Amino acid sequence: MSRALLLNFSPHGKAARAYRLAAEVLRDWPDIGTVIDRQLGGEPLSALTCDYATAVTSVAGMDNVAIHASERQIVELESSDLLVLCTPLHNFTLPAAMKLWIDQVVRIQRSFGVNSAGEKVGLLKDRPTFVLVSSGGFILGEQARQPDFLTPYLKAILSCIGIQQLTFIYLQGSVRGGEAIERGVMAAREALLRGLAGTVGRRSIAGDEACGSCLA
Ligand SMILES: Cc1cc2nc3c(=O)[nH]c(=O)nc-3n(C[C@H](O)[C@H](O)[C@H](O)COP(=O)(O)O)c2cc1C
């Protein structure tokens, strides 16, 4: 049984398409026991304080009360064996609410260390992680007319704390509305179902010839 952590960074909260899709799929997935659901877009974490910034850059930082909020986020992350991040693209990159979460979970000597060569080494266990990215325009394919700083940044920063099993799923072109959105949501649902089938468990997916016969 997997324990999933579902984090939504959209300011639209539970109305966000990517979140609704992820929540529905996780709810119906038989091998997932618990889903911890956090709305970090509608209710973002607090801005970093001077005490926190001082604590994480000082030797005695681990004892400082200022890191308690960060510790809560890291413990919650550690307790999950499946991670699902739902995020909009904001100004070519991740939304500020997601950056606040990153600034609290990426902490030296706690979620990453530094080896003798000066390289950062992740201290958290790797786990299947799905990132659902919603964007108004396109960032992939022939229609893309804008840069995507979100994908490479998330790969780098999550890898830094040990999370490398990443699958990105894009819901693009929301400004087009109507049918285009529905097609995008259907494609994203299929990608998420296939990803889950390949990583956290067994479930038959209609039309999936590669897996259909071997799944319960
Ligand atoms: C502040 C802000 C910045 C945005 N910047 C971009 C952008 O750079 N590229 C893009 O394609 N869409 C951009 N959008 C549109 C959102 O990515 C799009 O509406 C998305 O579908 C919202 O997803 P959500 O409902 O999950 O929040 C931006 C929206 C906002 C509010």
The ligand as a MOL file (V3000), in Angstrom:
LIG
                    3D

  0  0  0     0  0            999 V3000
M  V30 BEGIN CTAB
M  V30 COUNTS 31 33 0 0 0
M  V30 BEGIN ATOM
M  V30 1 C 0.8400 35.0720 -12.7560 0
M  V30 2 C 0.5850 34.1620 -13.9240 0
M  V30 3 C 1.6060 33.9290 -14.8370 0
M  V30 4 C 1.3990 33.0700 -15.9080 0
M  V30 5 N 2.4220 32.8410 -16.7670 0
M  V30 6 C 2.2540 31.9670 -17.7750 0
M  V30 7 C 3.3200 31.6740 -18.6630 0
M  V30 8 O 4.4390 32.1600 -18.5450 0
M  V30 9 N 3.0900 30.8070 -19.6640 0
M  V30 10 C 1.8720 30.2090 -19.8640 0
M  V30 11 O 1.7430 29.4100 -20.7790 0
M  V30 12 N 0.8480 30.4580 -19.0180 0
M  V30 13 C 1.0000 31.3100 -17.9840 0
M  V30 14 N -0.0260 31.5690 -17.1310 0
M  V30 15 C -1.3180 30.8660 -17.3300 0
M  V30 16 C -1.4180 29.6310 -16.4430 0
M  V30 17 O -0.2800 28.8020 -16.5510 0
M  V30 18 C -2.6510 28.8310 -16.8540 0
M  V30 19 O -3.8040 29.6390 -16.6930 0
M  V30 20 C -2.7880 27.5460 -16.1200 0
M  V30 21 O -3.6820 26.7080 -16.8070 0
M  V30 22 C -3.2820 27.7630 -14.6940 0
M  V30 23 O -3.3510 26.5270 -14.0320 0
M  V30 24 P -4.1000 26.3690 -12.6310 0
M  V30 25 O -5.5760 26.4650 -12.9040 0
M  V30 26 O -3.6860 25.0070 -12.1860 0
M  V30 27 O -3.6090 27.4430 -11.7260 0
M  V30 28 C 0.1460 32.4230 -16.0670 0
M  V30 29 C -0.8770 32.6710 -15.1300 0
M  V30 30 C -0.6520 33.5160 -14.0820 0
M  V30 31 C -1.7580 33.7310 -13.0760 0
M  V30 END ATOM
M  V30 BEGIN BOND
M  V30 1 1 1 2
M  V30 2 1 2 3
M  V30 3 2 2 30
M  V30 4 2 3 4
M  V30 5 1 4 5
M  V30 6 1 4 28
M  V30 7 2 5 6
M  V30 8 1 6 7
M  V30 9 1 6 13
M  V30 10 2 7 8
M  V30 11 1 7 9
M  V30 12 1 9 10
M  V30 13 2 10 11
M  V30 14 1 10 12
M  V30 15 2 12 13
M  V30 16 1 13 14
M  V30 17 1 14 15
M  V30 18 1 14 28
M  V30 19 1 15 16
M  V30 20 1 16 17
M  V30 21 1 16 18
M  V30 22 1 18 19
M  V30 23 1 18 20
M  V30 24 1 20 21
M  V30 25 1 20 22
M  V30 26 1 22 23
M  V30 27 1 23 24
M  V30 28 2 24 25
M  V30 29 1 24 26
M  V30 30 1 24 27
M  V30 31 2 28 29
M  V30 32 1 29 30
M  V30 33 1 30 31
M  V30 END BOND
M  V30 END CTAB
M  END
